[in-house]
Amino acid sequence: MANAEQKRIDTQYQQGAKWLKWGSYVSERQWGTIREDYSNNGDAWAYTTHDTARSKAFRWGEEGLAAISDDQQLLCLGLALWNGKDAILKERLFGLNNGEGNHGEDVKEVYYYLDNTPTHSYMQMLYKYPQSPFPYARLVEENAKRSRNEAEFELMDTGIFDQDKYFDILISYAKNEEEDILIQYTVINRGNEDAEIHLLPQCWYRNNWSWEGSEVKPTINYLGENQLLFHSEKEGKMYAYVDGAPDFLFTNNETNNELLYQSANASPYVKDGIHNYIVNGEKDKVNPAKSGTKVAVHYHEKVPAKQILTFKLRLSDKPIEKPFEDFERIFESRKNEADEFYAGKYKDKSSVEEQLLQRQAWAGLLWNKQYYNYDVNVWLKGDVGLPKPSAQRACGRNFHWSHFMAADIILMPDKWEYPWFAAWDLAFHCIALAPIDPDFAKQQLRLLVNNNYIHPNGQLPAYEWDFTDTNPPVHAMATYKVYLTDKKNKGVGDLKFLEEVFQKLLLNFTWWVNQKDSEGNNIFEGGFLGLDNIGVFNRSEPVPGGGFLEQADGTSWMAMYALNMLQISIELALHNPVYEDMAIKFSEHFLFIAGSIDNMGEYHIGLWDEQDGFYYDLLRKPDGGWDRLRIRTLVGLIPMFAVIVFSDQDWKDLPKLKNRLESFMLQRPDLVQLVSHWADKSGNDKHLFSLLRGHRMKMLLRRMLDTSEFLSDFGVRSISKKYEAEPYSYWLNGSDYSVKYIPVESDTGMFGGNSNWRGPIWFPINYLLIDALKHFHEYYTDDFRVEYPTGSNSYFSLAEIADMLGKRLKSIFLKNEKGERPVFGACAKFNHDEHFSDYILFYEYFNGDNGKGLGASHQTGWTALVALL
């Protein structure tokens, strides 16, 4: 029997219910984004700042603290706070922009995503709010003093939590029906003294009325008896019910032109009116008529030491006579249903600690959903009736993407650090989400290949700062994995979904072949490829002095892409023989790529180095010469990803493919001998397609599983540790290009100071390495054993090694023998305080030596892959 949450999911996708109409769709940072940048020089961080955000109505989206909205972000509900001491009302999370942080942009708050269900029927988030003045200036000043060789200065480092003078603010949501949402704020004073707090739940309409051709201006009105009426042309009526005896403060979600631009305001009641009323005591900044497009429900309370206060609201699409009569019962039911839903998703025999980790990983993934609105054509040209953007804009950022038009809910990497999608991040988000909501994962994968997103030339948009950049082609891999998870859950595969995405990926595959193979030799350059310049040169720019890189990773990603498309073709061909020709096409393309990796051009050289047992990039020089760049990084391990396994029955059921490949073996034995023996079947009746035969795989694993090189206690590093004591050095045109292993972010200025693949552990790559080992084990079985770790004289099967790697990755988050989580580093408060220690942060990447979290602190996106381990 399906549990209650699963029934809601089923009615959402099978019967057109609206359980996903409302969710955690509001960004945590709209300021500093490309969408809101109308500057002449493209400096998005300076055009709209944290300081101006409270006074400026955004064009393309909204931001808020623990906020929710409808799926078109017409109406939003979020939280504001004031401790009576801060210089500003806390309406949004504070952080440093890319130029202020010594390691790039960085949120400077302490908050956690604790729970969420796929239909957002139950959600909970925790925000820790200091009772002392928030140290805005100190955070800016101290980070400005620090170099990229020093750690970031965090809010915890200021000592503001040392005496427990802070509030725990638990924000909880429970849906009674699709558009009947209960909201509870639980305020806990953790300090030893009574403390004052202003708690202001806020509702506001996104400003659509200021732009030509948009909707009629909506209204929010006070009905008396703690009731609010919301009315918009698009959505009709909504009602809010408020418990207790608060004040109601009204203004409009409109720009304070007088403050920002020294021009007249259309109304005295503008976006920052509530801030000015609360913080500055300016009583004339809110509308006494209790009407507007933004409203705050103002509670002003003194919370006794160690005590708890609760505040209740309800937002509904219908009138409710007694809105709080069944409030506790509904909340309790939704919490129990969430427990029941996730109980069926936990791994067998998992510990309580592992279940806590898994559930918070999925919670963070779901909280990172965001409404993403961006019409590039309108953005480039500007809105009718408003000042026209500069001439430079017409041929500036993303101008080749004027067809791009999005107004969708997307799984973001991190709604503060990265409040915009990235193509390859999203693929991993979908894989991580599939066990709990495969239908939404499928919807996301369809999104990037629909006509509003994919370029007419077949390229997928990379990320907001530069759609034209190149991310690794992992969409086909994610599509097939989500398809299999969905098939396992439902007992039948969604062939329509598989076919639909496959057809669009044919365009993308062709784009890669046409655009990223400059010599037409099946060796791919790719450039940046998401790995933040892990090699010798800045791969987002031309090679100094000319020439170009033949990239081991770009070529290996394409070999993987070809195999993923082969895999999908086989699945489709088993139901529709038309696709058997596509299976033949991709199998042959894979073989040609394999041949090029091994033997290129007149010099008959390849990317594989037999002496070192590793894959390296090749630098082709303008004079026709070449150099092998012998630096061991993840780039050389990526060929392991090009592996698929299929059953002997599939081989027999596709005679056309079988016969063609057997003919190919006779015609091109030179290519066939470079890859796995696909025609042979293992004891498991499996066939293997891979770039690697057993010998090369063992040589790669010898490096990967060496603790003096890639293998850390917490996973596989992104660069060999040997370069810590002996940095790699390459001389070109009289300049020394050196690379050193650093367990944290790089100390070089390459790629804007964000060369952060110089040692840390990254979940997506580690996940793919584990997945590849599992595939190899399917074919080679337990008979194939490898030394682990290298030099230990202990041998294990590939499946056992995959599991042990998984344990290393999980150990980043799980408590060790000291009761500490390595992700927290040496922070005693995070590790040992009972009000911190069980709340987990999912960082962007992790220290290669000690597992400490680094980079974006809420990138539960691809780091949520830990839930699959």
N, C-alpha and C positions, 0 to 999 in steps of 0.2 A: 504494500500500500504506500502510495506517495505521501510524504509528510506535507504539512500545510504550506511551507515555503515552496516546495517543489510543485505543488498544485498551482500556486500563484505564477510560478515560472511557466508552467505548461499553458495556463490560460492566456498569459501574455503573448506567447508565440504561436499558439495553435488556434486561439479564439479571438485574437485582437483586443484583449483587455488592455487596460492602461496603467498597469502596476509600475511601469517605468516612466510614467508621465512626470513624476517628481523624483528628484534624487539629488545627490551631492554634486551638482553640475556647475557650481560657481568657482571660478578660478581663485587662487590665493594671491595672485599678482597679475593685474592687468597693466599696471604702469611698467614702463621700460620694455614693452613688447613692440615688435615691428608693426603690428596692426594699428597701434595708437601713435605711431611716429609719422608726423607730417613735417619734419624738419627739412631744411635745405641740404644738410650734409649727411643724413642717414644716421645720426647719433640718437638712437632710440632711448638709450639710458638717460640722456640729458633732456630729451624733449618732454617726457612725462616722468616725474620723479615720485618717490614715496611722499615727499613733502607737499607736492602739488596735487597728488591723487585725491585727497579729501575734498578738494575744491573744484575739481574738473570732472564733468560728465563724460564718460567714455563713449566712444563711437561704436566699438565692435563687441564689447562684452563687459562683464562685471566681475568684481572681486569682493571677497568678504571673509570673515572669520567663521569657520564651521558652518558655512552657508549652504542653503539648498535653493533650488529653483525648479520651474517647469522645464520641459525639454527644449523649449525655444527661448528660454531665459527672458521671459516677459516680466514675470514677477519673481522677486528674490526675497529670501528671509535669512538674515544672519545676525551675528551678535556683536555688540560694542560694549566696551568696559572702560571704567575710569576709577582709579584708586584714590582720587582726591589730590594727587600730588604730581601726576604726569603733566607735561606741557601740551600733550595732544590726547584726544580721545582715541582709544585703541579700537579702531574699526577694521584694521588690516594688519597682517603680519609684517614686521619690520625686517629689513635685510639690506645688505650692501650691494651696490650695483657692480658691474663687471670691472670698473676701474677703481672702486674703493676697496674691494676685498683683495688681500694679498694672494689669494688663490681663485680669483674670479668672483662672480656673484655668489652670495651666500646668505641664507635666511638666518637671523639671529634671534630665534625664539625657541621655546621648549614646548612641544605639543606632540600628541600621539593619536594615531588612528587605531581604535581599540576593537571596533566591531562593525560589520556591515553585511547585509545579505544581498543576493543578486537583484532582488526587486526593491531593495532599500526599504523593506518593511520594518527593519530594525537597524539603527545606526547609532554609534556612540564614538565620540571624540573627546580627548582630554587636553585642555590648555592650561598651562601653569603661568599664572599672572602674579608678578611680584607686587608686594605691598609698598615697597620703597619706590622712589622715582625710577622709571625705566631708564637704563643708562645709554640712551641713544648716542649722545656725543662721545662718550668714552669708547663705545664699540667702533665708531667711525675713526676716531683719532688713533686708537691703539693699533687697529689693523693697518692704518696708513703708515705707521712706523715700521711695520714688519715686512721683511723681504719674503720672496717665495721660498726661501730656504727655511723659514720658520713656520710653526704651526699657526693655524687661524686662531684668533682671539674670540672665544665664544661667550655667550651669555652666562654660562655656568662659571667661566673663568673670572667674571667680575665679582664673584662672591655674593651675589644678590640673593642666592638661595641658602646661604650657609646657616643662617639662624632660623630657617623654616618660616620666614616672614613672606609667605606667598599664599595665594588661593589656588586650590585645584578647582577648575571649572569643568565639570562634566556636562557635555552637550549631548542629549539623547533625543532620537526621533523614533516614533512608532506609527505605522500606518494602520488605521482602522479599516479604511477602504482606499480605493485608488487615489482619491483626492480628498481624503480626510486624514490629516496628519497631526499627531500629538507631539508636542515639543516640551521637553523638561530640561531646565538648567539646575544643576546641583552645585552649590557653592560651598566649598569646604575650607575653612580657615585652618591652615596647618600650623600657624604660629601660636605663641604662648600669650599673646595679647589680643584684645578685641581689635577689629580692624574694619574700616569703612569701605564700602564698595558701591559704585553705581553700575547697575547691570541694565543694559539697554538692548533688548531684542529689537531688531529693525526690519521693516518691510519696505521695499521700494520697487518701483517699476524701472526696468532698463529704459534709458532715454532713446526711444525710437521716433518721437514726435518732432525732434529738432532737425531731422534730415528730410529733405524734399521727397514727397511721395510716400512717406511713412504713415503710421496710424494716427488717429485722432488721440490727443493727449488723454491718458487714462486718469482716474481719480481714486483717492483713498479718503474716506470720510469716517468721522466718529459718529456712531449711532447712539451713544450713551450706554450705560450699564456694561462698561468694559467690552464693547463690541465695535469692530471695525468692518466697513464694507469696502471692498475693492471692486472696481469696475473698469474693464477695458473693452474696446471694440472687438478685439480678437478673441479674448478668453471669456468674456462675460463676467459673471459675478463670482467673488470669493468672499468668505467671511472669516474673521479672526476673533477668537474668544480669549480673554485674558483673565487670569486668576489674580486675586489680591487687590491692592489699592494703589496702582501706579499712576503716574502722570502720562499724558499722551502728547508727544512733541511732533509737530508737523512742519515739513518744509517741502522743497521740490528737488528732484534729482536733476539739477541744471547747474551749469558752470557759473562760478562766481567770477564773472568777467571783470568786475570792478577790482577785485584783488589781483587777478592774474594778468589782465591785459589793460587795466585802467580805462575800461569802457563801461557804459551803463549796463546794469542788470535789468532784464525784463520784469523781474519781480524781486522784492526784498528778501524773499525766502528761497535760498539756493542750497546747493549740495552740502556745504559745510556749516549750515545753519545750526544743526544740532550740536556739532562740536563747539561752535561759538557760544551757544546757550549753556552747555554743561561746563566747559573748561574756563571760558572767559566771562561767564555770567551776563552775557548780552541777551536780555530777555526779549528784545524786539526781533531776534533772528528766527523765531519760530512763529508759525501762523496761529493767532488766537482763535481763528474761525475753525480750527481743527480740520483742515482739509489740505491736500497736496498730493504729491507723487512719492513722498518718502515720509515714513513715520517711525518714531522710536517709542517703545513702551518703557518708561523710565522708572526703575526701582532704585531707591536709595536706602541702603540698609547698613546697620552695623552688625557684623558677624562676630559673635562671641568666640573667644579662643577655643580652638579644637572642635568647634561646632559646625553644624551643617544647616544651610537654608536651601529650600527648593522653590522654584518658580515654574508656573505652568502656563502654556499657551496651546491653542488649537487652531489650525488653519483648515477650512473645509469649503467645499463647493456648494454646500447647502446649509440652511439654517438649522441650528441644533438648540433645542430648548434647555437641556441641562448638559452642557459640554464637558463638565468635569465629574459627572456622577460615576462614569465607568472608566475614568482615566487610568487608575492604577491597574485595574483588571486587564485592560487592553495592553498596557505596557508589559505586564507580566506574561501575558499570552505570547506576545511577539518575541520576547526574550527567550521563552521556553521553546518556541518554534525555531528560533535561530540555533539554539543548542541542539535540537533534534536534527535539523538539517545538516549541521556540520559534523555531528556524531557519525553520520553515514559517509563522510568524506575523509575522515582521518585514516591514516595508514594503519593497517593491522598491527597490533602489538606496539603501537607508538606510545611513548611515555606522555605524562601530563605536560612536561616541558615541551616536547615536540608538538603536541596539540596546541599549546599556547602560541608557539612560533608559527605554526601553519595557519592558524586562524587569524592572527594579526597580520600575516603576510597577505592573505586574501582580503582582509579588511582594508589595508592600505591600497591595494590594487583597485578596489571598488570606490574608495573615497577619492581616488585620483581621476575619476571620470570628470569630464569638463565639457561644457557647451563651447564649441569652437566655431566662431563666426568670422569669415574672411572672404570678401569678394574682391579679388585682386584688381579687376578692371575698374571698379568704383574707387578702390583705394588709390590706384595710380592717377586717375583723372580728378578725383575730388568730388564732393557732393555739390549738387546743383544749388545755387544761391549762397554758397560759402566760398571763402577765398580759395583760388585755384592753387594747387601745389606747384612747387618750383619746376622749371623746365628740366632740371637734372633728374627729377623723379621719373619722368617718362621713359628714360633709358637706364634707370638705376636698378635697385634690388627687385628681383622677381618680375621684371618687365616682360620676360619671355613667357610668363604664366598668366596672361590676362584671361585665359579661359577658366582659371581656378575659382571655384565658388563653393564655400563650405558654410553650413549652418547645422552642425551635427554634434552629437555626443560622442566624444572620443576618449579612449583610455590614455591619459597623459603619463609621461615619465614621472613628473613631480610638479604639482600645481603651483609651486612657488619658483623653484629653480628653472623648471622647463615647462611653462604653461602653454606649450605648443607641441604638436605631435612630431615625432621623428619616425621615418619609415621603418627602419630596422628595429628600433625600440618597440614599436607597436606590434611587430610580429611576435616578439617574445612575450609581450603582455598577453596576447591572445592564447599562446601556449599555456601560460600560467593560469589563465582564467578558465580555460576549457573544462577542467574537471567539475567546476561548480556552475558554469553558465556557458555551455558550448554554443548556444544560439547567438548570444551577444558576441562571442568571439568570432563566429562566422560573419556576423554583420560588420564587424570591424575590418575583417579581411576583405570583404566586398568593397568597403568604403574607398580604400586607396586605389582600387582599379576601376572605379566607376568614372564616367566621362567628366564629372566635375573635378576630378583630382588628377588622374593619369594624363600626361601630356599627349597631344596628338601624335607626337613622334614615338610614344611608347615609354618614356621615362616616368618613373614614380617620383613624386615630390619628396625631397629629402627631409627638410625641416624649415621652419619659418624664416630663419635668417638667410637661407639660401636654398630655395627649392631645387636649384640646378646642381647642387653638390651631389656627391654619389655615396649612398649607403650600401653596405653589403646586400646582395640579392638573396634575402632569406624568406621572401614572401611565399614562395612555392613550398619550402620546407615547413613553414608554419601552417599553411593551408592543409597539407597532407596530415600533419600531426593533429590539428584540430578536427579534421574529418574522422580520423581513427578514434579519437576520444569520444566524439559525438556518436559514432557507430557503436562503440563499446557501451555507452550509456543507454542507447535507445534500441540496440539490437539490429539496426538497419542503417546503412550508410546514406548520407544525403548527396546522392550523385548529381542532383541539379546544382547544388552549391559547388561541388568539385568541378563540374564541367564549366560553370559560369566563370569561376576565377581562372581556370586553366586557359580558357579562350583569351582572356585579357592578358594573361602572363605571356602568351605567345608574342604579343606586341612588345612587351617589356624585354623578353629574351632577345628579340630581334634588335631592339635598341642597343642592348649591350654589345651584341656582335658588330653592329654598324658603327658605334660611337666610341667604344673603349678597347678596340683591337686595332691600334694605329697602323700596324704592319700587315694586317690580314693574316696573321700566323697563329691565331687561336691562343695568343698570349695577351693577357689583359692588364692594362695599366690601372684604371680605376681611380687613382689618386688617393684622397683622404680615406675613403672607405670606412669611416666611423672610428678608426683606431687612433685618432689624435696624434698622428705623426710618430708612430712607434719606431720608425727607422732612422736612417742617417740624415735624410733631407726632409724638408717640409713638403709633404706630398700633395698639399693643396696648391702648390706653386710649381712653376717649371724648375727643372734641375739647374743649379747654378752653372753657368757657362754653356748651357745647351745639353742636348741628349735627352734621354728619357729612361724611366725605370720599367723593366719587365718585372711585374710584381708577382711574387709567389702567392700572396694572399688573394689578389684580384683574380688570378688564373684559377686558383683552387676554389674560390667562391663560385666561379663560373662552372667548374667541373661539378661541384655540388649542385648548382642550379640545374645543370643538364640531367643529373641523376634524379633530382626531385621531380623534374618534369617527366622523366622516364617512368618513375614510380607512379605518378598520377595517371600517365597514359596507360600503363598496365592495368590499373584499377578500372579505368573507364573502358578499356578494350575488352575486359572480361564481361562487360554488359553491352557494349556496342563495338562491333568489329571495326568500325570506321577509324577508331583511335589506335588500331594496331600500327598503322603507318606512322603515326606520331611517335609511338614507342620506338620504332625503327630509327626515325630521324634523331631522337635524342640519345639513343644508345650510340649511334655513329658519331654524333657531335661530341659526346663525352670521350670517345676513343681518339678523335682528332686532337682534342684539348690535351689528353694524356700524352699523345705523341709529341706535341709541341712543348710541353713541360720538360720532356726528356731530351729533346733534340731540336735546336732552333738554328735556322739559317746556315750560312756557309761554314760557320765555325763548328757546327755539330756539337754545340754545348747545350746544357739544360739547367734547370733550376735546382736539380738534385746534385748534391756533392757527396760522392761515395766515400771520400776520405773522412769527412766529418759526420756522415750519416745524417744529413740535415738538408732542408730546402732553404735556399737563399735568393734574394732579389738579384737581378742582373742590371747593371748600369750600362746602357748603350751610349757610347760617346759620339759627338758630332763627326769625328774622323773615321767612324766605322769600327773602332775598337770597342772593347767591353771589359768590365770588371765585375767579378762576383763579390757582393757585399757580405762578407762572412760575419754577420752579427746574428746571434741566436735570439730570436724573439718569437712571440706567438705566430708571427707571419709564417714561420717554417713549420708550425704544427697544424695550421689550417688545412693542409691537404688531407689530414685524417678525417675531416668532415665529409669528404666526398665518398660516401659509402651507403649502399642500400642492400637489403636482403629481400629475396622473394622466394616463394615456395616452389618446389618441383612441380606441383600441380599447375601453378600459373604458367610455368615454362612449357608444360605439355598442352595447356589450353590455348596457347598463342603460337600455333605452328608457323605462321608467317614470320613472326619475330624470330623464332627459334631457327628457322631455315636461313633467314637472312644473316643472322649472326654467325651461323656455322659457315656460310659462304664467305663472310668477311674474314673469318679465321684463316681461310685458305688464301684469300686475296691480300690481306695485310697482316701477316704474322708478326711483322715488326712492331705494329701497334698493339696487337693482342698480348704479346709477351710483356708489355709494360704494366699491365693491370692484373687484377685478380682473375683467377680461372673461373669465369662466370658459368662456363658450360658444365663444370664439375659440381656435383652436389655433395653436401656434407652428410654426416651421420644423422643430422636433424632434417634431412631432405630439403635443405636450403641452398640457394644459389647466391653468390656474392658478386656485386659490382663495386669496385673500389679502385682508387688511384694507387693503393698500396698493396703489394704482395707482402707475405709474412715477413720476409727479410727486412724490407724498408720500414715496415711498421715497428718491428722490434728495435731497429736502430733509433727511430724517433722516440719510442717509449723509453729507451735507455737514457736519452737526454731529459725527457719530460718528467721521469720518475726519479731523477737524481736530485737529492736535497741540496747539493751544492750548485745546482742550476735552476730548474723550474719548480721543483716540488717544495712547497711550503707546508707547514703544519696546518694551513688553512685553505689549501687549494693550490692551483697552478698559477705561478707568477706570469706576468706578461713579458718579462725579459729575464734572461739568465742572470743569476746572482753572481756569476763569475766576473761580471763587469763592474762589480762593486770595488774590488781590489785592483782590477786591471781593465780600465775603461777601453772600449773599442774605439779605434782611431782610424779615420780614412782621410787622406790628403787629396784635395782636388783643386787645381788651379792655384796652388800656393796657400790654400786655407785648410786648416785642420777641422774636420767634422767629427767630433767625438761623442760617444754615447756612454753614459754611466748608469749602472743599476742603482736606483733609489727606490726604497720600498713604498714611498709616498709619491706625490706628484713630482714631475720633472722640475729641475732647477733651471731649465733653459727658458728663453723667451719665445721659443718656437710656437706657432699657432696661437698667438696672443697670450702666451704665458700659460696655456692650458694643455700642455703636452703631458697629459696625466696617465699615459699608458707605459710609463718608464719603470714599471716594477709592480704596481698594485695588482690585486686579484680582482677579476671581473666575473660576475656571475654568468652572463650570456655565453662567453667563450668556454668557461668551465662546464656549463651545462652541455654544450655541444660536444666537448671532449668526452664527457661521461656517456652521452647518447651514442657517440661513435663506438666507444668500447663495447657498449651493450650490443650494437649491431654486429660488430666483429665476432663477439662471443656467440651470437646466434648461429653463425656459420662455423666457426672454428671449434666450438663446444669447450668442455672442460679440459680437453686433451692439450689445448694450446695454452702454455703457461709462460709467464713473464716474471722476471725478477722484480720484486717490489719491497722496499725502495732499491734503487740501483746500488749494487755493492753489498747488499744484505745477505745474499745467498739464500733468500726466501722466495719461493715461487708461488704464484697464484694465477687463477684463471682471469680472463679479461673482465668477466662479470664481477668477480670478487674485487678486482682493482677498482672498477667503476664504483662499487658500493663503498669502498674505503675512501675514495676521493670525495664521494658524497658526504661521508661522515666528517671529513676535514672541513668541508664547506659549512655543514650544519653547526660545527663546533664554534664558528664565529659568533653564533647567537645563543647557544646553549650554555648554561652555567657549568663551569669547570670545577675541579676539586676544591678550589678556593671560594666557590660560590660566586664567581665573577663571570661576566659575559665578555669575551675578548672584543666584541664590537664596541664596547664602551671605553676601551683602553684602560688607563690607570685612574679614571675618575671614580673616586670613592663614593660620591653621592649617587651616581648612576648605578654602581655595582652593589651597594650595601644598604642604601636607604629603602625601606619597605614601600615608600610611596613613589619610587623610581624604578626599582630593580626588575620588576616584571613587565615593564613597558618597553617594547623593543623598537629600535629605529632601524630602518632598512636603507642603508647608504648606497650611493652610486657605485663605489668600489671600496677596496679594503687593503690596509697595509700588508705588503707582501711578507713581512716578518712576524708581526704580532696580531694581525687580524683586525686592528682598529678600523672603525668606519671612517671613510673619507668622502669628500665631495658632497653632492646633494644628499641631505639627511633624510629625505622622505621619498627617495626614488624606489618606492615599492614596486614600480613598473617591472623592470627586468629582474630586479633582485627578488621579486616575489616568486621566481623560479625555485627558490628554496622550498616552497610548498610542495614541489614535486619530488623532493629528495627523501 
